[in-house]
């Protein structure tokens, strides 16, 4: 008689998470490595809280999967950059290579200095 909530990639504008990581990198004009072939289903914390609250209020039991749309890290990073409009950016897609990570995609401010 439990409600079990399963989620993935929780993000918000506070704390340490993928969204704040990308925003901080963009603000600092640092390169962002993000892969095109590693997928996640990120969940915005407010949406997650509202869904959990709704399920609890209805006294539902079971396992609940609460997540956003499936998206790869590269596309999610690009969306963040586009919405934030902190600075113009350039993006170079790449897949995960090698035994562990490989080089990945690069997203960075156009005025980035190596």
VOPAGU-2260 file (C-alpha; in pm, 1 decimal, decimal comma):
REM VOPAGU-2260
SITE   aa  ch    i         X         Y         Z
SITE  UNK   A    0       0,0       0,0       0,0
SITE  UNK   A    1     253,4     252,6    -114,3
SITE  UNK   A    2     291,4     518,6    -377,6
SITE  UNK   A    3     636,4     484,8    -532,2
SITE  UNK   A    4     755,8     764,1    -757,3
SITE  UNK   A    5    1020,6     702,6   -1023,1
SITE  UNK   A    6    1168,4     997,3   -1204,7
SITE  UNK   A    7    1469,3    1096,1   -1409,5
SITE  UNK   A    8    1696,7    1398,8   -1438,8
SITE  UNK   A    9    1521,3    1634,8   -1197,1
SITE  UNK   A   10    1603,8    1996,3   -1273,5
SITE  UNK   A   11    1522,0    2342,1   -1136,6
SITE  UNK   A   12    1673,1    2688,3   -1122,6
SITE  UNK   A   13    1817,3    2615,5    -776,7
SITE  UNK   A   14    2084,6    2379,1    -648,2
SITE  UNK   A   15    2316,9    2159,7    -849,5
SITE  UNK   A   16    2147,7    1998,0   -1148,4
SITE  UNK   A   17    2186,0    1981,4   -1525,6
SITE  UNK   A   18    1996,3    2306,9   -1588,8
SITE  UNK   A   19    2204,5    2513,6   -1346,7
SITE  UNK   A   20    2522,4    2344,7   -1473,0
SITE  UNK   A   21    2446,7    2449,2   -1833,2
SITE  UNK   A   22    2337,6    2801,3   -1733,4
SITE  UNK   A   23    2656,4    2853,8   -1532,2
SITE  UNK   A   24    2873,7    2728,7   -1818,7
SITE  UNK   A   25    2698,2    2963,9   -2062,7
SITE  UNK   A   26    2734,7    3261,6   -1827,2
SITE  UNK   A   27    3107,7    3190,6   -1798,3
SITE  UNK   A   28    3144,2    3134,9   -2175,6
SITE  UNK   A   29    3280,6    2786,8   -2108,8
SITE  UNK   A   30    3248,0    2494,3   -2349,6
SITE  UNK   A   31    2981,8    2235,4   -2268,6
SITE  UNK   A   32    3031,6    1869,8   -2358,8
SITE  UNK   A   33    2693,6    1710,9   -2426,3
SITE  UNK   A   34    2631,1    1385,4   -2610,7
SITE  UNK   A   35    2383,7    1317,4   -2889,2
SITE  UNK   A   36    2337,5     950,1   -2807,3
SITE  UNK   A   37    2283,6     958,1   -2431,4
SITE  UNK   A   38    1916,9    1011,9   -2354,3
SITE  UNK   A   39    1729,8    1119,7   -2044,2
SITE  UNK   A   40    1373,3    1218,6   -1961,4
SITE  UNK   A   41    1430,6    1530,7   -1750,8
SITE  UNK   A   42    1160,2    1632,5   -1504,3
SITE  UNK   A   43    1110,0    1992,8   -1393,7
SITE  UNK   A   44    1083,4    1999,3   -1014,1
SITE  UNK   A   45     759,3    2203,9   -1011,5
SITE  UNK   A   46     587,0    1959,2   -1249,3
SITE  UNK   A   47     715,4    1668,4   -1043,0
SITE  UNK   A   48     583,3    1820,8    -717,4
SITE  UNK   A   49     241,8    1895,4    -870,9
SITE  UNK   A   50     206,0    1538,0   -1000,5
SITE  UNK   A   51     313,0    1384,4    -669,1
SITE  UNK   A   52      70,0    1611,4    -482,8
SITE  UNK   A   53    -215,3    1515,0    -716,1
SITE  UNK   A   54    -145,7    1142,5    -669,7
SITE  UNK   A   55    -123,3    1174,5    -289,7
SITE  UNK   A   56    -447,3    1377,5    -269,1
SITE  UNK   A   57    -626,9    1105,7    -466,2
SITE  UNK   A   58    -476,2     842,7    -233,3
SITE  UNK   A   59    -346,2     642,9    -530,5
SITE  UNK   A   60    -120,0     343,5    -471,1
SITE  UNK   A   61     135,2     184,5    -699,4
SITE  UNK   A   62     444,1     275,3    -895,7
SITE  UNK   A   63     430,4     605,9   -1082,2
SITE  UNK   A   64     678,0     709,3   -1351,4
SITE  UNK   A   65     697,8    1088,0   -1363,4
SITE  UNK   A   66     933,4    1228,7   -1623,4
SITE  UNK   A   67     953,0    1464,8   -1917,1
SITE  UNK   A   68    1001,1    1388,6   -2283,4
SITE  UNK   A   69    1294,2    1173,7   -2391,9
SITE  UNK   A   70    1575,7    1397,2   -2514,2
SITE  UNK   A   71    1950,1    1364,3   -2558,0
SITE  UNK   A   72    2189,9    1578,5   -2355,7
SITE  UNK   A   73    2299,8    1777,4   -2661,3
SITE  UNK   A   74    1945,9    1878,4   -2763,7
SITE  UNK   A   75    1849,7    1955,7   -2403,0
SITE  UNK   A   76    2160,1    2174,9   -2366,7
SITE  UNK   A   77    2073,5    2354,4   -2691,6
SITE  UNK   A   78    1717,8    2418,2   -2571,1
SITE  UNK   A   79    1851,0    2565,6   -2248,6
SITE  UNK   A   80    2090,0    2790,0   -2443,7
SITE  UNK   A   81    1813,8    2900,8   -2682,8
SITE  UNK   A   82    1564,2    2979,2   -2405,5
SITE  UNK   A   83    1820,4    3146,9   -2177,4
SITE  UNK   A   84    1952,7    3368,9   -2460,3
SITE  UNK   A   85    2247,0    3453,9   -2236,5
SITE  UNK   A   86    2480,1    3480,7   -2530,2
SITE  UNK   A   87    2498,4    3359,5   -2889,4
SITE  UNK   A   88    2633,4    3006,1   -2894,4
SITE  UNK   A   89    2770,9    2756,3   -3139,2
SITE  UNK   A   90    2694,9    2385,6   -3127,6
SITE  UNK   A   91    2875,0    2087,5   -3274,7
SITE  UNK   A   92    2692,9    1753,9   -3238,1
SITE  UNK   A   93    2881,6    1433,7   -3161,7
SITE  UNK   A   94    2801,7    1094,0   -3013,0
SITE  UNK   A   95    2945,1     923,2   -2710,7
SITE  UNK   A   96    3257,8     735,7   -2817,8
SITE  UNK   A   97    3518,3     518,3   -2651,5
SITE  UNK   A   98    3485,1     283,5   -2358,8
SITE  UNK   A   99    3353,0     545,7   -2119,9
SITE  UNK   A  100    3267,6     887,5   -2259,8
SITE  UNK   A  101    3464,7    1006,7   -2559,2
SITE  UNK   A  102    3476,7    1372,2   -2656,0
SITE  UNK   A  103    3105,9    1448,0   -2694,0
SITE  UNK   A  104    2935,0    1746,5   -2848,2
SITE  UNK   A  105    3048,0    2098,5   -2786,6
SITE  UNK   A  106    2816,7    2387,1   -2706,5
SITE  UNK   A  107    2979,0    2715,8   -2617,6
SITE  UNK   A  108    2949,9    3089,3   -2648,2
SITE  UNK   A  109    3065,2    3223,2   -2984,1
SITE  UNK   A  110    3314,5    3448,4   -2810,2
SITE  UNK   A  111    3466,1    3152,7   -2620,8
SITE  UNK   A  112    3843,8    3158,7   -2585,1
SITE  UNK   A  113    4042,2    2834,6   -2562,6
